[in-house]
Amino acid sequence: MIKFKSIRENVNEALRNPYKGKPERDLKRKLDSFESQLQDLIKKSRGRQRREIEGEIRDMETKVQQVKAALKENVNEDGHDDVASMKTKVKVAMSALQKMDQELSKLSDGDSLPTWWTNKVAVAVDKLDGMADYLDTKVESVNEALSGLRGKDGKTYKVDVMKSGRKIQFKITNQFGDFKTINLKQAAKLFEEQDLEKLQADD
């Protein structure tokens, strides 16, 4: 009965990945450590009966595979593009802020909090505010730079550049308020070459 329970626990553990959702930096550190330990175990197995150490080797191989799977999953969830990755991270930050807001609402204004915690919040808020200002300024400057472009059809356009990985699209709005999204090929037909270069340069 004990042996069966042990086998069942090992199977359950194998199905569960304890490294899932861990920070990428920690996962890479663990992967280096586990791979190094695995190599050491393999070397040791050459000097004595492999049967004595094969259980440890299997356990370490499982850990290496679990960490690699967790790293791969992190890449798939976050995406390779800066904007896609940052959108995911901002959502995580918003979730954390909402959670803190809910917990703080349970406290009275006269309650005290640890100094280390309030200091961390002050620093984080200052950084978040600065990052938001940067994005706000950047988007405004791009919009201003791409306003008033004259198309080959004689209309004047405001153009917003949208990039996702290698894919570039343009949201164009004419002076009458009509707007649509076009791709690079369509933009080449609508705008002069120098304006198209400006669009790509500003992006």
N, C-alpha and C positions, 0 to 999 in steps of 0.2 A: 504493500500500500504506500509506504514511504517512497519507494523507488518510483512508482507511478506518479505520485504527486510531484516529485522532483522533475520528472520528464515533462509533465504538463506545464510546470512553471517555466522550464527552459523554452518550451514551444511558445508560450505566451510572451516571454521576454523577446524572443526572436521576431515575433510579429509586431512588437512595439518598438518604435525608434525613439530612444530617450534623448537623442540629439536634435530632433526636429524642432525648428523654431528658434534655435540658439543663434546668437550673433555670429556673423561670418568670421570675424576675427578670432573668436573663441574656437570655432569649428576648425579653422586652419591650423591653429595651435595644437588642438587635440589630434588632428590628422597627422601632423609631423611627429608628435609624441608616439602615437599608436604604431605608425609605420616603422619608427625606430625600434620600438619594443618588439615588433613582429620580427624584424631582421635579427635582433638579438636572440629571440627564441629559436629561430630557424638555425642560427649558428650553433646554439647550445644543443639542438637536437642531433647534430652531426657527431657530437662527442659521446652521446649516450643513446640508449634505446629510444627511438622516436615515440614509441607507445607511451612512455612516461610523461611526455610533454605535449603530445598531440592535442590534448584537450585545451591546454593553454593557447596553443597556436590557433585552434579553431575559434576560440573566444576572441582572440585579438583580431583575426581576420574578419569576424563578424562586426567588431567595433569599427574597423577601417571602412567596411562597406556601408555601415550605418551613417558614419560621418560624411562619406562621399555622397550618399543619397540625400542627406540633409543639406549639404552644400549645393547640390544640383537643384533641389527644390527651392532653395533661397533664390537662386538665379532665375528660375522659372517664374517665381512669384513677383520678384522685384523688377524683372526685365533688364535689358542691357542699356536701354536709352536713359539718358539723364532725366528727362522730364517724366517718363513713366515711372522710374524708380523714385523720384522725389514726390510724385503724387501719392505713391504707396506710403512713403515715410510720413508725409504730412497727415494722411489719414490716421496713422498710428499715433502721431502726436495729438491730433484732435480727440481721439478716443481717450488718451491719457488725461488730457485737460478736462474733458467731460467727467471722467471718473473722479478727478480731484475736486472739481466743482461740486459734485454730488456729495462727496464726503465732507467738504468744508461747510456745506449748507446745513449739516447736522450739528455743527459746532456753533456756539454763541460767539459774538464779536469779542467778548472779553476773555475767551479761552486762549491759552498760550500754545505755541508750537516750537519745536526744537530750532535753535538758531541755525544749525547746519542746513536744515531743510528750507527755512525761509531764505537763506542766502542763495541756495541752489535755484530756487524759484525766481528770485530777483535777477540772477545772471541769465537764466534760460529765457525769461520774458524779454530782457534787453536784447539778447541775440535774435530771438524770433521777430521782434519789432524791427530790428535792423535789416533782417533778411526780407521781411515783407516790404519795407520801404524800397529796398534795392529792386525787387521785382516790379513794384509799382512804377518806379522811375524808368526802368528799362522798357517796360511795355509801352508807357506813354511816349518815350523818345522814338521808339520804332514806329508807332502809329503816326506821329507827327512827321517823321522822315518820309513815310510812304503815302502821305496824303497829297492830293492834287496831281496825281499822275494822269496824263492824257492818253487815252487808248486810241488805237487806229480807227475806231468807230466814231471818234470825235467827242466822246463822253469823258468826263473827269471822274477819276476813281480814287477811293481810299482803299488801300490794300493791307490786309493783315496776313503775315506770313505764319504758316503753321507747319511745324516739322515733327515727324515721328520716325525716328531712326534715319534711314536714307530717303524716306518719302517726304516730298515737299508739296504742300498745297497752299492755295491763296484764297482768302475770303475777300471778294471784291464788292465794293458798294459804290454805285454811281451817284451823281448829284441829285438824282430823283429819289434816292433811298432804296432803289432796287439792289438786291444783293444775291450772290451765289458763291459757291466754292468751286474753284477750277484747279486743274493740275498744271504741271510745268509746261506741258506741250500746248495746252490751251492758252496759257499765259503768253507763250512765245508768239501765238497768232494775234493776240490782242494788243500787246505792248511792243514798242520799239526795242531794238537790241540793247541800247544803253540803259533803258529803264529796267529791262529784264536783268541785266547785270547788277543794277542797283538793288533790285529785290533780293537777289541771291547773296549779295555782299552784306546787306543789312541783316539777313538771317544769320 
